[in-house]
Amino acid sequence: MTQSLNRLLERQILKALAEGKLYGVEGEGKSLPDRSGEAFTDMATAVAVRIMAEAGTLPEEFKIKKLLEAAKQS
């Protein structure tokens, strides 16, 4: 990200904190989920997959991939 975008985001976060908008939100006080696997995925795909996962509906290939990974670890 560019420096100006980083500064803008930081100001928005500080403003929301000052207004109390970041208190009582879901997940407050918990660590952020590991999304390092999304690093090499375009943002639109990553967001779509996250929304589907949170809704409990993932495409079949994602379920198969999880099964394969579990089988490799056992």
C-alpha positions, 0 to 999 in steps of 0.5 A, spaced: 500 500 500 502 507 498 504 511 504 498 516 503 493 510 503 496 507 510 495 514 513 488 515 511 486 508 513 490 509 520 486 516 521 479 512 519 481 507 525 483 512 530 477 516 528 472 510 529 476 508 536 475 515 538 467 515 536 467 508 540 465 504 533 470 499 534 467 497 541 462 491 542 464 488 535 464 481 533 471 478 535 473 483 539 479 481 543 480 475 539 486 474 534 485 475 527 484 469 523 490 467 519 488 468 511 495 467 509 493 463 504 489 469 500 496 472 499 496 469 492 489 470 490 485 476 487 481 480 492 475 479 489 476 471 489 478 471 497 472 476 499 467 471 495 470 465 498 470 468 505 463 470 505 461 463 502 465 460 508 462 464 513 455 462 510 457 455 511 457 454 503 463 452 500 464 450 493 465 442 492 472 443 490 474 446 497 471 441 501 475 436 497 481 440 498 480 440 505 479 432 505 485 431 501 489 436 506 487 432 512 488 425 509 496 427 507 497 429 515 494 423 517 
